[in-house]
Amino acid sequence: MKTKPLILVTNDDGITAPGLRSLIEVMNEIGEVVVVAPDSPQSGMGHAITINSTLYCDKIKVTDGPQLEYSCSGTPADCVKLAINELLDKKPDLCVSGINHGSNSSINVIYSGTMSAAIEAGIEGVPAIGFSLLDFKWNANFKPLKEYIKKISLEALKKGIPKDVVLNVNFPLLKNGKIKGMKICRQARAYWVEEFDKRTNPMGREYYWLTGTFINEDKGEDTDEWALNKGYISIVPTQFDLTAHHSLQQLNTWSL
C-alpha cells in the first residue's frame, strides 16, 4: 500500500489565519498533514529566529480535519526548525507556507515570513513552496486558488523542485475576472520608498508607523509583477545561495 506524502504546513499570519486554514484543506486532499504555525501574526519577520528567549509549542486543534496542529510561540523559521528537528519522526516530503494575506512578489520576498519559512525548509533539504494572495483582507476569498495550489503541489511532489530552490507563488488580486493561468517568472527589480508617519501618544511620547510607496521600474514582461498585473499566477524559483556569482571575477581583480 502506497503511503501518503508527509506535508508540513506553516505560515506567518498565525495559526488561526483563514489563508492557513484554506491551505490545510488543500493539503488534506494530498497527504498526511502536520501544521506548525506561529501563535500570533509574524508578518515581516523575514528569517528571524529565536535565540534569546524560550520557545513554546502546544498541540491544539483549530478546525476539524485529520491534520495534527501545533501552535508555536516563535517565528515562521522557528516553526519549521522545530517541526523538522523535534516534532516530526521524519523529514516531510513537502513544506508549504501560506496562504499569505498580501503580496510576497518582487523585493517583498526579502521581508516575508511566509517565504522565510519555505526557505528554512529548503535549507533543511525539504522541497518547499510559499503561497501568497495579493489581498490583505482577513476575509479574502481563497477558494478560487485551491485548484491551482493543488496542481502546483502535486507537480512538485511528482517531478521535484530543483536542488537549493524554493518556489515563490503569488496569486493576483481577483476583482471581477478570473485567473488567466500560471507563468514561470523572474523576480521584478523593484523597491520601496519608505516613509515614517510620526505621531505622539497620549503620554507625550513620539512614535512612528512605517509606510511607503512601492516603485517598480522593471518593464520586463517576464517578471512576477507583470504577470500579476495581467491576472496571472506568478511562480518564481527562489534560491537561498546569496552569492553574487557574476561579480566574483571582477572582485578577484582587487589587490587584496
C-alpha positions as CSV (number, residue, x, y, z in Angstrom):
1,M,0.0,0.0,0.0
2,K,1.4,3.4,-1.0
3,T,1.8,5.8,1.8
4,K,0.7,9.3,1.6
5,P,3.3,12.1,1.4
6,L,4.0,13.9,4.7
7,I,3.3,17.6,4.3
8,L,4.4,20.3,6.7
9,V,2.1,23.4,6.7
10,T,3.1,26.7,8.2
11,N,2.6,30.5,7.7
12,D,3.4,33.9,9.1
13,D,-0.1,35.3,9.7
14,G,-0.7,33.0,12.7
15,I,-2.4,29.6,13.2
16,T,-5.9,30.9,13.1
17,A,-5.5,32.8,9.8
18,P,-8.1,32.0,7.1
19,G,-5.3,31.6,4.5
20,L,-3.6,28.9,6.5
21,R,-6.9,27.1,7.0
22,S,-7.5,27.1,3.3
23,L,-4.1,25.7,2.6
24,I,-4.6,22.9,5.2
25,E,-7.9,21.9,3.4
26,V,-6.0,21.5,0.1
27,M,-3.1,19.6,1.6
28,N,-5.5,17.2,3.4
29,E,-6.6,16.1,-0.1
30,I,-3.0,15.3,-1.0
31,G,-1.2,13.8,2.0
32,E,-0.7,13.4,5.8
33,V,-0.6,17.0,7.2
34,V,1.2,18.4,10.2
35,V,0.7,22.1,10.9
36,V,3.3,24.1,12.9
37,A,2.5,27.8,12.8
38,P,3.0,30.9,14.9
39,D,0.6,31.5,17.8
40,S,0.3,35.2,16.7
41,P,0.9,37.2,13.5
42,Q,4.6,37.3,12.4
43,S,4.4,39.2,9.1
44,G,7.5,41.0,8.0
45,M,9.7,38.9,10.3
46,G,11.9,37.7,7.5
47,H,14.3,34.9,8.5
48,A,14.4,35.9,12.2
49,I,14.9,33.1,14.7
50,T,14.5,33.0,18.5
51,I,17.8,32.7,20.4
52,N,17.5,34.9,23.5
53,S,14.2,33.5,24.8
54,T,12.4,30.2,25.2
55,L,10.1,28.7,22.6
56,Y,6.8,27.1,23.5
57,C,4.8,24.7,21.3
58,D,1.4,23.4,22.1
59,K,-0.7,20.7,20.4
60,I,-4.1,22.3,19.6
61,K,-7.0,21.9,17.2
62,V,-8.3,25.0,15.5
63,T,-10.6,23.4,12.8
64,D,-11.8,19.9,12.1
65,G,-9.8,17.6,9.9
66,P,-7.2,14.8,10.1
67,Q,-4.3,17.2,10.4
68,L,-2.1,17.4,13.5
69,E,-1.7,21.0,14.7
70,Y,0.9,22.8,16.8
71,S,0.9,26.4,17.9
72,C,4.4,27.8,18.3
73,S,5.5,31.0,20.2
74,G,8.3,31.6,17.7
75,T,8.8,33.0,14.2
76,P,7.9,31.2,10.9
77,A,11.5,30.0,10.6
78,D,11.4,28.7,14.2
79,C,8.3,26.8,13.4
80,V,10.0,24.9,10.5
81,K,13.2,24.3,12.6
82,L,11.1,22.9,15.5
83,A,8.9,20.8,13.2
84,I,11.8,19.1,11.3
85,N,14.2,18.7,14.2
86,E,11.8,17.9,17.1
87,L,8.2,17.3,16.3
88,L,8.3,15.0,13.2
89,D,9.6,11.5,13.1
90,K,11.0,12.0,9.5
91,K,11.6,14.8,7.1
92,P,8.4,15.9,5.3
93,D,8.1,15.3,1.6
94,L,6.9,18.8,1.1
95,C,6.6,22.1,3.1
96,V,4.0,24.7,2.1
97,S,3.8,28.1,3.7
98,G,0.8,30.5,3.5
99,I,-1.6,31.3,2.1
100,N,-0.3,34.7,2.9
101,H,-2.7,37.7,3.3
102,G,-0.8,40.1,0.9
103,S,1.9,40.1,-1.7
104,N,5.3,38.5,-1.5
105,S,6.3,39.3,-5.0
106,S,9.5,41.2,-6.1
107,I,11.6,42.7,-3.2
108,N,8.9,41.7,-0.7
109,V,10.4,38.2,-0.6
110,I,13.3,39.6,1.4
111,Y,11.0,40.7,4.3
112,S,8.5,37.8,4.1
113,G,8.0,35.5,7.0
114,T,5.9,33.3,4.6
115,M,8.8,32.8,2.3
116,S,11.4,32.6,5.1
117,A,9.6,29.5,6.4
118,A,9.7,27.9,3.0
119,I,13.4,28.9,2.6
120,E,14.2,27.4,6.0
121,A,12.6,24.1,4.8
122,G,14.7,24.3,1.6
123,I,17.9,24.8,3.7
124,E,16.9,21.6,5.6
125,G,16.6,19.8,2.2
126,V,12.8,19.7,2.1
127,P,11.0,20.8,-1.2
128,A,9.1,23.9,-0.3
129,I,6.6,26.4,-1.7
130,G,5.3,29.7,-0.4
131,F,1.8,30.8,-1.4
132,S,0.5,34.4,-1.2
133,L,-2.5,36.3,-2.4
134,L,-2.4,40.0,-3.3
135,D,-5.2,40.7,-0.8
136,F,-4.5,41.9,2.7
137,K,-8.1,41.4,3.9
138,W,-8.6,38.9,6.7
139,N,-11.8,37.6,4.9
140,A,-10.1,37.4,1.5
141,N,-11.6,34.8,-0.9
142,F,-9.1,31.9,-1.1
143,K,-11.5,29.5,-2.7
144,P,-10.5,30.2,-6.4
145,L,-6.9,29.5,-5.5
146,K,-7.3,25.9,-4.3
147,E,-7.2,24.1,-7.6
148,Y,-4.0,25.9,-8.6
149,I,-2.4,25.2,-5.2
150,K,-3.2,21.5,-5.5
151,K,-1.9,21.3,-9.1
152,I,1.4,23.1,-8.2
153,S,1.9,21.0,-5.1
154,L,1.2,17.7,-6.9
155,E,3.7,18.6,-9.6
156,A,6.3,19.4,-7.0
157,L,5.8,16.1,-5.4
158,K,5.8,14.2,-8.7
159,K,8.7,16.0,-10.5
160,G,10.6,17.6,-7.7
161,I,11.8,21.1,-7.2
162,P,15.4,21.9,-8.3
163,K,18.0,21.5,-5.5
164,D,18.5,24.5,-3.3
165,V,15.5,26.3,-4.8
166,V,12.1,27.0,-3.3
167,L,9.1,28.3,-5.2
168,N,7.5,31.7,-4.5
169,V,3.9,31.6,-5.8
170,N,1.8,34.7,-5.8
171,F,-1.9,35.0,-6.8
172,P,-3.3,38.1,-8.4
173,L,-6.0,40.2,-6.7
174,L,-9.3,38.9,-8.2
175,K,-11.6,41.8,-8.7
176,N,-14.2,40.7,-11.3
177,G,-12.2,38.5,-13.6
178,K,-10.7,35.0,-13.4
179,I,-7.2,33.8,-13.1
180,K,-5.7,33.7,-16.7
181,G,-3.2,31.0,-16.0
182,M,0.2,30.5,-14.5
183,K,3.6,31.8,-15.6
184,I,7.2,31.0,-14.5
185,C,8.7,34.4,-13.8
186,R,11.8,36.2,-12.6
187,Q,11.6,38.5,-9.6
188,A,11.0,42.1,-10.7
189,R,13.6,44.7,-9.8
190,A,11.6,47.0,-7.6
191,Y,11.9,48.7,-4.3
192,W,10.1,50.5,-1.5
193,V,10.5,54.2,-0.8
194,E,10.0,54.2,2.9
195,E,8.2,56.9,4.9
196,F,7.6,57.1,8.6
197,D,4.3,58.6,9.9
198,K,5.4,60.4,13.1
199,R,2.8,60.7,15.9
200,T,2.6,61.4,19.6
201,N,0.9,59.1,22.1
202,P,-1.4,60.4,24.9
203,M,1.6,60.3,27.3
204,G,3.5,62.7,25.0
205,R,6.0,60.2,23.6
206,E,6.7,60.2,19.9
207,Y,6.2,57.0,17.9
208,Y,6.4,56.0,14.2
209,W,4.3,54.0,11.8
210,L,6.3,52.6,8.8
211,T,4.6,53.4,5.5
212,G,5.9,53.7,2.0
213,T,5.4,53.6,-1.8
214,F,6.2,50.5,-3.9
215,I,8.2,51.5,-7.0
216,N,8.5,49.1,-9.9
217,E,10.8,50.4,-12.7
218,D,11.2,47.0,-14.3
219,K,9.4,47.0,-17.6
220,G,10.1,43.3,-18.4
221,E,7.3,41.1,-19.4
222,D,8.8,38.1,-17.8
223,T,8.6,39.4,-14.2
224,D,6.3,38.4,-11.3
225,E,4.9,42.0,-11.2
226,W,4.0,42.0,-14.9
227,A,2.3,38.6,-14.6
228,L,0.3,39.6,-11.5
229,N,-0.8,42.9,-13.0
230,K,-2.1,40.9,-16.1
231,G,-4.1,38.5,-14.0
232,Y,-1.7,35.5,-14.0
233,I,-0.2,33.5,-11.1
234,S,3.5,34.1,-10.8
235,I,5.8,31.3,-9.9
236,V,9.4,32.4,-9.2
237,P,12.2,29.9,-8.4
238,T,14.0,31.4,-5.5
239,Q,17.4,30.5,-4.2
240,F,18.9,30.9,-0.8
241,D,22.6,31.0,-2.0
242,L,23.0,34.8,-1.9
243,T,26.4,34.7,-3.6
244,A,26.6,37.2,-6.5
245,H,28.4,34.7,-8.7
246,H,28.5,37.2,-11.6
247,S,30.7,39.5,-9.5
248,L,33.4,37.0,-8.5
249,Q,35.6,37.6,-11.5
250,Q,35.6,41.4,-11.0
251,L,36.3,41.2,-7.3
252,N,39.2,38.8,-7.9
253,T,41.0,41.6,-9.7
254,W,41.2,43.6,-6.5
255,S,44.6,43.9,-4.8
256,L,43.7,42.0,-1.7
